């Protein structure tokens, strides 16, 4: 801490300012705000590289919280912490949901991982702390946790059949799951190619599920097809076959007309 204080002084800060900045350890969004700034970019496809996502996370999260600084903008101090970051750990204390149930998981864990990689040039280790059973906590690599959730829920026929009972909302849950899987891949590169193929097979190319989506929520069918095509275009899904990509493009074209006729301007 004393070395940090001296370093900040050499950069022009007063002794008092340098001492305060050297204590910054906790960072988050600015007061009254919430989020990490990534969801809007992912939804709108308004980003070109992982660096864009990392910078968005830094812009949103570089506010220091201490006893004497409640949400003080401190991007220089935040960048310094990111430069020495070696591990990103996301804790979860229940099994009522998983890391592909909400955008918060990839926004915060994925965003922090991408930001640390941008600043340091190195990829930190990423883990999931499973504290759902307090007497038997477990720590898994993020890649292992994503694979576990993929197998147990994402392409589980029982889960798919369950959400299909909920009609329009069930289709939304399927689309959201794919979005969050994509978001994790965009920020951490922890999603394997076979997972995208599995989602395509289970959600979009399965005749019964595709019919369900067309009847109940063609917008989600279109959006999921577009998201998978985007994954391929961004080299996240590198081994997609030309035949599957053609099928997805056809689904986009087919459903676009349906969506437009039901909701002009969508």
N, C-alpha and C positions, 0 to 999 in steps of 0.2 A: 504493500500500500504506500509506503514511503517513497519507493521508486516511482510509482505511478504519479504521486503528488509532485515529485521533482520533474518528471517528464512533462506534466501539464504546465508547470511553471515555465519550462523552457519554451513552451508554445505560446506564452504571453499571458497566461492566467495569473491572477494574484494568488498569494498564499492561501487566502480564505477560499477562493473559487477552486483552486487546485485540490485543496483538502476535501471540499465537498464532493467534487467530481470523482475523486478516488474511492469514495464510499459507495458509489452507485453499483448496485448488484441486481436490483429488481426493476424490470422494465415491462411496459405494457402500452395499451392504447391511451390516447390523451383522455383527460377527465371527461366523463359523460359520454364517451364513445365506447364502442365494442366491436371487436373483429380484428382481422389481420390484413384486410384489403385485397385478398386474393379471389374471393368468390365472384365478385363483379367481373374481374378480368377473365376468369374461367368461363363464366356463363356467356359473356359477350364475345369470347374468342379474341379479345383485344390485347393480345400479347404475342411477341415474336420469339422470345427465348426464355429459358429459365431465369436469366438475369433480370428480366422484367418483373417476374413474380417475386424474386428476392428483393428487388428494390422497393416494390410495393409493400412487402412485409416490413422492411426497415422503416419506411416512411410512416407506417401505421403504429409501429411498436417501439419507437425510440423515445419513450417518455419514462423518465426515472421516478421511482417512488421510494422515498425514505421518510424518516420522521420529520425532516424539514423541507422536503421537496415532494409535493404531491402532484405528480404528473408533469414534471419539468422536462421540456424538450431537451434531449441530450444525445443527438445522433452520433457525435464524436465518441462519447463514452460507450454507447451501445456498439458501435463498430469495433471498438477496442475489445470488448467482451466477445463479440462474434469471432474475432480473429484468433482467439485462443480456445474456442469451444471444441471439445472432443467428443462429447456424447449428447444426444438428444433423447430424452426419456419422456414418454407420454404415459401417465398413470391412469388406470381405469378401475373403478371400485365396485362395479356391478356387472351383471350379465343380462340386464334388461335391454341393452343395445350393444352394438359393436362399432368399430372404427369406420365402417362404411355406412353407418346410419345417419351421419351428420357431417356437414361441411366443416364444422369446427375442428375436427381431428386433423384433416389434411391442411387446413389453413394455418393452424398453430404449429403442429409438429412438422409438417411439410415445409411451411414457410420459413421456420427457424432453420431447418436443415439447408434449404436453398440459400438463405442469407449467409449462413456460416461458410458455405462452399464458395459463394461469391467473394466474400471478404478474405478468407484465408487461402483459397485455392485448394483446400482439402475437404474431403467428404467426412463429416462426423459419423460415428457409429449411431445407429438409430434403434431404439428399443421400445417395447410396450411392457409396462409394469401391470400385471394382472393381479389386482388386490380384491377380486370378487369373493374370494374365500380367505378371510383374514388370517386363518391359521395356516394356510398353505399358499402364500404369495408366490407368484412366478414371474420371471422376466424372460421375454422372448425377443428375438430380433424382429424388427418391424417386418421384414420380408416374410418371416415365418408366421407372424400374426395375420398378415394379409392373405397368405396362402391358406391359413386355417379358416378365416372368415369366408374366403372364396369357396372352399370345399363344403363347409358346414351350412352356409346360408345362401350365398349368391347364386349358385347353380344347383342348389338342392331342390329337387322336384317337389318336395313337400312344402317348402317355403313358397315356391312359385305358385303352386296350387292354392296355397293359403291367401296370398295377396290377390290372386285372381278373383277370389270370392268378394273382394271389395271394389270391383269394377274400376271406375275412373281413378279413384285414389290408389288402388293397388298398382295400376300402371304407373302412376306418378312415383311410387316407391321403387319400382324397378328402374325407372329412368334416373332417379336420384342416386341409387346404388352405383350405377355405371358412372355418373358424374363424379362421385366421390372416389371411386377407383381410379378414374382418369386423373383427378386432382392429385392424388397421392403419387401417381406415376410421374406427373409433370414436375413435381417438387422433390421427389426422393428417388425416382428410378427404381422402385421396389416392386413393380408389377411385371409379371412374365407375359410373353406373347400368348401362351396358351390360355391365359385368363381372358384376354379379349376375344379369342376364338370361341372359348366356352360360353361367354356372354352372348355372342352373336348366335351361336347354335341354340342356346337355351331360351333366349328372349325373342329373337327376331326371325330365325330361320326354322324354328319349330312351327309346324303348320297350325297346331291348336293354339299356341300362345300368340302367334302372329294374328290369327283371326280374332282372338280376344282383344288384342290391342287395337286392331282396325275398328272393331265395333264399339269399344268403350273409351278409347283415348288415342285417336290417330296422331295427335300432336306428340305424344310420348314416343310412339313408334317412329315418327319422323326424326325427333330429337335424338333418340338413341342411335339411329342409323347414321345421322350426321356426326355424332360424337365418336363413333367407331371409325368413321372415315377420317375424322380429324386426327385421331390417334395414329392412324397410318401416315397421314400427311406430315405429321410432326415427328415421324420416326420413333414413336413410342411403341407402336405395333408394327414391327419391321417385317415379320414373316407372313403377313396376310396374303392369302392366295388371290390372284386376279379374279377368279370365279366368285369368291365371297365378296370382294369389293364391288364387283358388278351387281351382285344381288342387293347389296346395301344401297347402291346408287339407284337401282330400280325402285326400292322401297321408298327412298326419299322422293323420287318423282311421283310415284303413285299416291303417296299420302299427302304430298304438298297440295294437290288439287282438292282432296277431301277436306283438309284443314282450312284452306282458303274459302271453300264453299260454305263451311260451317261458321267460320270466323273471319270475315273479310278483313284484310290488312294484317293478319297474324303472321 
